[in-house]
Amino acid sequence: MTTGAEPQKFLGRVEFKRGLEGAITNETRIGYIDGEKGWLVYRGHNIEDLAEHSTFEETSYLIVYGRLPTRAELARWTDRLVPARPIPGYLIDVLRKLPKEAHPMSALRTAVSILGCHDPLADRADIANCERIGVDLIAKMATITGAVMRIRNGEEPIPPDPKLSHAANFLYMCTGKAPDVLSARVMDANLVLHVDHGMNASTFTAMVIASSLSDLYSAICGGIGSLKGPIHGGANEEVMKMLLEVGAPDKAEAWVRTAIQEKRKIPGFGHRVYKAYDPRAKVLGKFSQRITKLYGQERLYQTAKTIEELVVPALGGKGIFPNVDFYSGTIYYSMGFDYAMYTPIFMVGRIPGQVARVMEYLPDNRIFRPRAVYVGDLNVTYVPIEQRG
Ligand SMILES: CC(C)(COP(=O)(O)OP(=O)(O)OC[C@H]1O[C@@H](n2cnc3c(N)ncnc32)[C@H](O)[C@@H]1OP(=O)(O)O)[C@@H](O)C(=O)NCCC(=O)NCCS
């Protein structure tokens, strides 16, 4: 029995948008997106500039500490990251025991949790401790990902090579071969492009967890869990399936025409924030052209480019342009990564952004506590179980 009470009696009439669209959570100096202009900025620097001139090491320092490092600061930063790369044997043992069919993102999440269990200082919620754990996880995420990939493929994990850059070492730990210069460069730029992206769902998840003064391991586990979702980290897989289905540039026109007629969403296009060209897609498009050529997969790039040239004139007026996922899949596919590894690579890039935003929020922390509009019943009579049938 219910009263059917009107919800607005209790909360007042509340205007809200689902998914917290447009809600402001905090002030930040870390990053800025102007979706109308197609800008993405890290600490004041345009992303195109960073992707062209910077490295993952430099950009992660920039995002965490607020400015590009001097030569001496970069050397000290590298001297912290490199020794933090190896992962302990007990962690590799756990990764080996996971079911083969476990999603690699679930394995990443588990790995961070295990590291947290073994850290006796994990729960000290001060900024210095947060930074200590953050730096460790920025360094280790690539090693964890490499180990997860190799164990999945029935291969032995490869220990990090301290002589290689973060990106080159990541590829080395995945493939067992020191990468060529172009592949290392493209992976480096790709990680830079993924470092931060405003209050995206996974970064916000990490911040919400940390705002209860829980430990950073828990926050990053949550960040990984959120990124795992197919409408967050996994759209590039759909792009690859589309490109393989289309098969060749001369098949693109008929495919796109049908997709538009049927009002289907074309993977890798459109974005909640960008209503102009996603600047990350521009950079990745150029790298895709070079890397697909290197690996003999030019047709993939040409098919993607043709689709772009057909979709933009048709849908650009509605603000539909390629997003970051449109070309990233062609790069990973050419390099030989399985679809399931695409989102873990995203996480290797995104971890500095999550750490930086948690660290920025912590000194003036306030627990996140939004409300929901209650539209349910009130004063429902309790019926004893014997009488409920
Ligand atoms: C990213 C995405 C979820 C953003 O969604 P959103 O902000 O809620 O936008 P909407 O779904 O409301 O779309 C607005 C309009 O653009 C159209 N549209 C959006 N994305 C489209 C796409 N990829 N292809 C064709 N049309 C698209 C919608 O059909 C809608 O048209 P309508 O107004 O005529 O109904 C959506 O663009 C999408 O699903 N893209 C494909 C998946 C993808 O690439 N995701 C990765 C994002 S980084």
The ligand as a Tripos MOL2 file, in Angstrom:
@<TRIPOS>MOLECULE
LIG
   48    50     1     0     0
SMALL
NO_CHARGES

@<TRIPOS>ATOM
      1 C1         30.3340   10.0680  -27.6510 C.3       1 LIG1
      2 C2         28.8040   10.0570  -27.6000 C.3       1 LIG1
      3 C3         28.3800    8.9800  -26.5730 C.3       1 LIG1
      4 C4         28.3170   11.4670  -27.1660 C.3       1 LIG1
      5 O1         26.9710   11.3710  -26.9420 O.3       1 LIG1
      6 P1         26.0270   12.6060  -26.5940 P.3       1 LIG1
      7 O2         26.8100   13.7980  -26.2220 O.co2     1 LIG1
      8 O3         25.0400   12.0870  -25.6160 O.co2     1 LIG1
      9 O4         25.3750   12.9440  -27.9990 O.3       1 LIG1
     10 P2         24.0180   12.3680  -28.5370 P.3       1 LIG1
     11 O5         24.0900   10.8840  -28.5010 O.co2     1 LIG1
     12 O6         22.9090   13.0490  -27.8200 O.co2     1 LIG1
     13 O7         24.0480   12.8520  -30.0580 O.3       1 LIG1
     14 C5         23.6420   14.1370  -30.5320 C.3       1 LIG1
     15 C6         23.2480   14.0090  -32.0010 C.3       1 LIG1
     16 O8         24.4080   13.6400  -32.7770 O.3       1 LIG1
     17 C7         24.2050   12.3610  -33.3840 C.3       1 LIG1
     18 N1         25.4250   11.5790  -33.2230 N.ar      1 LIG1
     19 C8         26.1950   11.5330  -32.0900 C.ar      1 LIG1
     20 N2         27.2350   10.7070  -32.2960 N.ar      1 LIG1
     21 C9         27.1060   10.2420  -33.5640 C.ar      1 LIG1
     22 C10        27.8750    9.3570  -34.3190 C.ar      1 LIG1
     23 N3         28.9720    8.7860  -33.8200 N.pl3     1 LIG1
     24 N4         27.4870    9.0850  -35.5670 N.ar      1 LIG1
     25 C11        26.3790    9.6570  -36.0940 C.ar      1 LIG1
     26 N5         25.5940   10.5160  -35.4060 N.ar      1 LIG1
     27 C12        25.9800   10.8110  -34.1550 C.ar      1 LIG1
     28 C13        23.0740   11.7040  -32.6090 C.3       1 LIG1
     29 O9         22.4080   10.7370  -33.3990 O.3       1 LIG1
     30 C14        22.2280   12.9030  -32.2660 C.3       1 LIG1
     31 O10        21.5070   13.2450  -33.4200 O.3       1 LIG1
     32 P3         20.0010   13.8270  -33.3150 P.3       1 LIG1
     33 O11        20.1490   15.1100  -32.5460 O.co2     1 LIG1
     34 O12        19.5900   13.9880  -34.7360 O.co2     1 LIG1
     35 O13        19.2420   12.7770  -32.5640 O.co2     1 LIG1
     36 C15        28.2190    9.7450  -29.0000 C.3       1 LIG1
     37 O14        28.6660   10.7340  -29.9090 O.3       1 LIG1
     38 C16        28.5920    8.3540  -29.4950 C.2       1 LIG1
     39 O15        27.9480    7.3740  -29.1270 O.2       1 LIG1
     40 N6         29.6480    8.2500  -30.3550 N.am      1 LIG1
     41 C17        30.0860    6.9760  -30.8490 C.3       1 LIG1
     42 C18        30.8740    6.2190  -29.7860 C.3       1 LIG1
     43 C19        32.2310    6.8480  -29.5030 C.2       1 LIG1
     44 O16        32.9960    7.1160  -30.4230 O.2       1 LIG1
     45 N7         32.5450    7.0470  -28.1940 N.am      1 LIG1
     46 C20        33.8460    7.5530  -27.7650 C.3       1 LIG1
     47 C21        33.7520    8.9430  -27.2530 C.3       1 LIG1
     48 S1         35.3730    9.5350  -26.8380 S.3       1 LIG1
@<TRIPOS>BOND
     1     1     2 1
     2     2     3 1
     3     2     4 1
     4     2    36 1
     5     4     5 1
     6     5     6 1
     7     6     7 2
     8     6     8 1
     9     6     9 1
    10     9    10 1
    11    10    11 2
    12    10    12 1
    13    10    13 1
    14    13    14 1
    15    14    15 1
    16    15    16 1
    17    15    30 1
    18    16    17 1
    19    17    18 1
    20    17    28 1
    21    18    19 ar
    22    18    27 ar
    23    19    20 ar
    24    20    21 ar
    25    21    22 ar
    26    21    27 ar
    27    22    23 1
    28    22    24 ar
    29    24    25 ar
    30    25    26 ar
    31    26    27 ar
    32    28    29 1
    33    28    30 1
    34    30    31 1
    35    31    32 1
    36    32    33 2
    37    32    34 1
    38    32    35 1
    39    36    37 1
    40    36    38 1
    41    38    39 2
    42    38    40 1
    43    40    41 1
    44    41    42 1
    45    42    43 1
    46    43    44 2
    47    43    45 1
    48    45    46 1
    49    46    47 1
    50    47    48 1
@<TRIPOS>SUBSTRUCTURE
     1 LIG1         1 GROUP 0 **** ****
